[in-house]
Amino acid sequence: MHKKLAQLEKKIARVKDELQEIGEMRPGSLTQQYQNRKEKKGGYYQISYTYRMKSRTEYVRPEFVDDLRRQVENFKRFKDLVQQWIDLAMEHSHEKMELAKRAEDDLS
């Protein structure tokens, strides 16, 4: 049982290390829109996101598209890593309580 706790702690440490490596980030979806969808003319990019309970959409100049795409990917990675950390932390907590319960039962 102690071995499982150590493994979980190791995984949590890896997630924390990966979180520290994440660069610039921002939430949202970056999409290409067209003024004339049928002919695909007048294309432009926009980013849509919700921040502090407010939905927003902003136009994006072409020179910023690659940078914003990277930031959105980083944010998605950030959210995935945080979810992994939470899952591992919950599993760790459960294992720790089980270990304490077994130790208490062994004393009885």
C-alpha positions in Angstrom: 0.0 0.0 0.0 2.9 2.4 0.8 4.2 1.6 -2.7 1.0 2.7 -4.3 1.1 6.0 -2.4 4.7 6.6 -3.6 3.7 5.9 -7.2 0.9 8.3 -7.0 3.2 11.0 -5.5 5.6 10.4 -8.3 2.9 10.9 -10.9 1.7 14.1 -9.1 5.2 15.4 -9.2 5.5 14.8 -12.9 2.2 16.6 -13.5 3.5 19.6 -11.5 6.7 19.6 -13.5 4.8 19.7 -16.8 2.6 22.5 -15.5 5.7 24.6 -14.9 6.7 24.2 -18.5 3.5 25.6 -19.9 4.1 29.0 -21.6 1.6 31.7 -22.5 -2.0 30.6 -22.6 -5.5 31.8 -23.0 -8.9 30.1 -23.1 -11.0 30.0 -26.2 -11.6 28.6 -29.7 -9.8 30.0 -32.7 -11.9 29.7 -35.9 -11.8 30.9 -39.4 -14.9 32.7 -40.6 -16.0 33.9 -44.0 -18.0 36.9 -45.0 -19.3 34.8 -47.9 -19.4 31.2 -46.7 -20.5 29.6 -50.0 -17.6 31.1 -52.0 -15.2 31.1 -49.0 -14.4 34.8 -49.6 -13.5 37.5 -47.1 -11.9 35.1 -44.6 -10.9 36.2 -41.2 -10.1 34.6 -37.8 -11.8 35.1 -34.5 -11.3 33.8 -31.0 -14.4 33.1 -28.8 -14.1 32.5 -25.1 -15.8 32.9 -21.8 -14.0 34.7 -19.0 -15.5 35.6 -15.7 -18.9 34.4 -16.8 -19.0 36.6 -19.9 -18.7 35.3 -23.4 -16.6 37.3 -25.8 -15.6 37.1 -29.4 -12.6 39.1 -30.8 -11.3 39.4 -34.3 -7.7 38.2 -34.8 -5.2 39.7 -37.2 -3.5 37.1 -39.4 -0.1 37.8 -37.9 -1.3 36.7 -34.5 -3.1 33.5 -35.5 -0.1 31.1 -34.9 0.7 32.6 -31.6 -3.0 32.5 -30.4 -3.3 28.9 -31.7 -0.3 28.0 -29.5 -1.8 29.8 -26.5 -5.1 28.0 -26.8 -3.4 24.7 -27.1 -1.4 25.5 -23.9 -4.6 26.3 -22.1 -6.1 23.0 -23.1 -3.0 21.2 -21.9 -3.1 23.2 -18.6 -6.7 22.1 -18.0 -5.9 18.5 -18.8 -2.9 18.5 -16.4 -5.0 20.1 -13.6 -7.6 17.4 -14.1 -5.0 14.7 -13.9 -3.6 16.2 -10.7 -7.1 16.3 -9.2 -7.7 12.7 -10.2 -4.4 11.6 -8.7 -4.8 13.6 -5.6 -8.3 12.1 -5.0 -6.9 8.6 -5.5 -3.9 9.4 -3.2 -6.3 10.6 -0.5 -8.4 7.5 -0.8 -5.4 5.2 -0.5 -4.1 7.1 2.4 -7.4 6.7 4.3 -7.5 3.0 3.4 -4.0 2.6 4.8 -4.9 4.3 8.0 -8.0 2.3 8.4 -6.1 -1.0 7.9 -3.5 0.1 10.4 -6.2 0.8 12.9 -7.9 -2.5 12.2 -4.6 -4.3 12.7 -4.3 -2.7 16.2 -7.8 -3.9 17.2 
